[in-house]
Amino acid sequence: MTLIKSISGIRGTIGGKTSDNLTPIDAVKFAAAYGAFLKLRNPQKENLLVVIGRDARISGNMISSLVANTLVGLGIHVVDLGLSTTPTVEVAVPLEKADGGIILTASHNPKQWNALKLLNEKGEFLNAADGEKILELAENESFDFAEVDDLGTYTIDNSYLQKHIKEVLNLDLVDVEAIKKANFKVVVDAVNSTGGIFIPALLKELNVECVELYCTPNGQFPHNPEPLKEHLTDISELVVKEKADLGIVVDPDVDRLALICEDGSMFGEEYTLVACADYVLGRLGGGNTVSNLSSSRALRDVTTQHGGTYTASAVGEVNVVQKMKDTNTVIGGEGNGGIIYPASHYGRDSLVGVALFLSHLAHKRMSCKQLRDSYPSYFMSKNKIELTPEIDVDKILVIMASTYKDEEVNTIDGVKIDFENEWIHLRKSNTEPIIRIYTEAKSQKAADDLAVRFIDEIREIIK
């Protein structure tokens, strides 16, 4: 199961057989379905425009070329940002007055993977209904290609590195002068993808001394690209060695941000959003926040301290964004280090996260570790069970919800069970063939023990 078709796009491993893996034929088919969807959505419009960009994966140029030329073959004009980031493409779509966007990236997945992430005309991820329509168009191959005189055009635009950075620096709460005066020194691990271009360029504008680690955008990931503690030993050691103020880690498409304290300890990707929200709420004098069900209680605590209201959404960026709009949220995101700041745009953006966090640190005049220690202390355990065809996930979730019906149970996305001092969230992943098992408690041991207990219970059900 290495080709995953979902409402958010298509994701798979390179090579192999069509419909089993992300082959050139699958890339063309899905790009054609997306183009056909845009034509149906804009029946009176003659000159449709799509912005595309890619991370630095080895397969990126191939997949990007296939997607671009498929759109051109449908009569759709393409603006190609080349090596870019997910948030940069999201920013570019409305600036170009485009009808949509496609990002060629498998985010935190290993180098064998690639994907097409699909955006609407606002530069936001498609909703479920739109995603289902594209899946249907792809399944039925319901697309008509353009005749020779009606082919689309293809344009390369390399200006969005500076445009995106300028947009970030112009945000009201990004205190450029305070950051410049702080004379920060940071180490950046960009896992040899496009963050190695974008994050150092942003830091240069902020007068931050930048030590680059794995910042060559060649797609040769030096470690597992998901920014988790067990993958970040190299940067932790280098931060201490360089006597840096902090470390900055991004995933291959630069929508997830993890931070390392000056002593090499993890700030915790869950606390990236907590810290940025603390800063924004403090400057605004309060406001509402949103994160997904798998995110830390710490955001709720900080929001309440500032007099605001916290709301949890289903997992998935499109669900977080919709809940943010519904609740008039000033900042939100996901506990995986994804910052969504509506004053910029409704998408996870590590450039915005870096700028807000450095503004916060500059104003606080304390070390990164001191800042982390100032927040409520929760500990998470993130686990997963690989799925095989005979495992009935829905049955497992129903049994779990029934077993713990006397606790606070939320079933809007999988099953989340809130106990007094800890919680567990069980859900089927949208992007990988796994059950995700997230727990949080007031000590690492308690979080780990809770996870082990539920994994054992699930394995008993599977038997």
Secondary structure, DSSP 8 states (H G I E B T S, - for coil): --EEEETTEEEEEBSSSBTTBB-HHHHHHHHHHHHHHHHHH-TT-SS-EEEEEE-S-TTHHHHHHHHHHHHHHTT-EEEEEEE--HHHHHHHHHHTT-SEEEEE--TTS-TTEEEEEEE-TTSSB--HHHHHHHHHHHHHT------GGG---EEE--THHHHHHHHHHTSTT--HHHHHHHT-EEEEE-TTSTHHHHHHHHHHHTT-EEEEES---SS--SS-SS--GGG-HHHHHHHHHTT-SEEEEE-TTS--EEEE-TTS-B--HHHHHHHHHHHHHHHHT--EEEEETTS-THHHHHHHHTT--EEEE-SSHHHHHHHHHHTTEEEEEETTTEEEBTTTBSS--HHHHHHHHHHHHHHHTS-HHHHHHTS---EEEEEEEE--TT--HHHHHHHHHHHTTTSEEE-SSSEEEE-SS-EEEEEE-SSSSEEEEEEEESSHHHHHHHHHHHHHHHHHHH-
